Amino acid sequence: MKHYFTAASLVFILLSWVAVIAMNSFITQEPERIAVMKVKDNDQDKLKRVPVRSTASLTDQKLINWLEKTIPTCFSFTVVNITSKSEYCSSNYFQTSAARAYRNNYVNELEPLLTSKGANIYVGLPYSPIIMSSPSREEKRFYYVVYAQTISSLVERKTTSPSSRGITLWIAPQKHAKNPNQFTIIGIRM
């Protein structure tokens, strides 16, 4: 009798695990989205069901808007926040190799300059970034190439030194990016 209850409880536990796994996969899957459109076919109104993309619609304008916020955020520093801000931007907006290039070619050059002079650097975009190429399935290119002209001001105690720099960014739209805008910088050239 004792073995019967042990076997029954083991079967119950296994069935519970199967049920939990089945429910988990059902609950975590993305919902099916369908748009309903009214279409005229031979002078008759008909309803047509069209599947809708499950992820957010990523347009060129959304990329431009994202860059207009991200570039001033990730390229403007003070003496106090250069380390924390560059680490935050590296982890949230850049892929690993691009983050390394960003830190080595930009942040590590600026840090000694800012600390020795007690200065801050502020970066802005005088013009909207230019999309040089968009993702293309035919060419098997799943990223944007964007050029942005930046204006920066190195602000010291008594002087301000303006400068200009062009940045080329390779940006991949990614469903599971670390930021809510679903873009990740996968390459950078300054």
HUTA-V355678 format. One record per residue. N is the residue number from 1. OMEGA is omega in degrees with one decimal (none if undefined). Layout:
N|OMEGA / N|OMEGA
//
This chain:
1|-179.2 / 2|-179.9 / 3|178.7 / 4|179.7 / 5|177.5 / 6|178.9 / 7|179.6 / 8|179.7 / 9|176.5 / 10|177.2 / 11|179.2 / 12|179.1 / 13|178.7 / 14|177.8 / 15|177.5 / 16|178.1 / 17|178.1 / 18|179.5 / 19|179.4 / 20|179.3 / 21|179.2 / 22|179.3 / 23|-179.9 / 24|179.5 / 25|178.2 / 26|-177.0 / 27|-175.2 / 28|178.5 / 29|-178.5 / 30|179.2 / 31|177.1 / 32|-178.2 / 33|-178.7 / 34|173.7 / 35|178.9 / 36|-178.9 / 37|175.8 / 38|-175.5 / 39|175.4 / 40|178.9 / 41|-177.1 / 42|179.3 / 43|175.3 / 44|175.9 / 45|177.5 / 46|175.2 / 47|179.7 / 48|178.6 / 49|-178.0 / 50|177.1 / 51|-178.3 / 52|179.4 / 53|-176.4 / 54|179.0 / 55|178.9 / 56|179.0 / 57|-178.8 / 58|-178.3 / 59|177.1 / 60|-179.1 / 61|176.6 / 62|176.8 / 63|179.1 / 64|179.3 / 65|179.7 / 66|179.6 / 67|179.2 / 68|174.5 / 69|-172.1 / 70|-176.6 / 71|176.4 / 72|179.5 / 73|-172.4 / 74|-178.1 / 75|175.2 / 76|-176.3 / 77|166.4 / 78|179.0 / 79|-175.3 / 80|-170.4 / 81|-174.4 / 82|-178.2 / 83|-176.4 / 84|-178.3 / 85|179.1 / 86|175.8 / 87|177.9 / 88|-179.5 / 89|179.1 / 90|-176.2 / 91|-175.1 / 92|-173.3 / 93|-173.8 / 94|168.6 / 95|-171.4 / 96|-177.8 / 97|177.8 / 98|177.6 / 99|178.1 / 100|178.2 / 101|177.9 / 102|-179.2 / 103|-176.9 / 104|-173.7 / 105|-177.9 / 106|-173.7 / 107|-178.0 / 108|173.7 / 109|-175.7 / 110|-172.4 / 111|178.3 / 112|179.4 / 113|-179.1 / 114|-178.1 / 115|-179.5 / 116|-178.0 / 117|-176.2 / 118|-172.9 / 119|173.2 / 120|175.3 / 121|179.7 / 122|-176.0 / 123|176.7 / 124|178.5 / 125|178.3 / 126|-179.7 / 127|174.8 / 128|175.9 / 129|-178.4 / 130|176.4 / 131|-178.1 / 132|173.3 / 133|-178.6 / 134|176.4 / 135|-178.9 / 136|178.5 / 137|-179.2 / 138|-179.0 / 139|-178.5 / 140|176.5 / 141|-173.5 / 142|-179.4 / 143|173.8 / 144|167.6 / 145|-173.0 / 146|174.3 / 147|178.2 / 148|174.5 / 149|-178.6 / 150|171.5 / 151|179.7 / 152|176.7 / 153|174.1 / 154|-174.1 / 155|174.9 / 156|-177.0 / 157|-174.5 / 158|-176.3 / 159|173.6 / 160|-178.8 / 161|178.3 / 162|174.6 / 163|-178.8 / 164|-178.6 / 165|175.0 / 166|179.8 / 167|172.2 / 168|-177.7 / 169|171.3 / 170|-172.2 / 171|179.8 / 172|170.3 / 173|-177.4 / 174|-178.6 / 175|-176.7 / 176|177.0 / 177|-177.6 / 178|176.8 / 179|-174.2 / 180|-178.6 / 181|174.9 / 182|174.1 / 183|176.4 / 184|177.1 / 185|-177.0 / 186|177.9 / 187|-178.8 / 188|173.8 / 189|-178.1 / 190|none
//
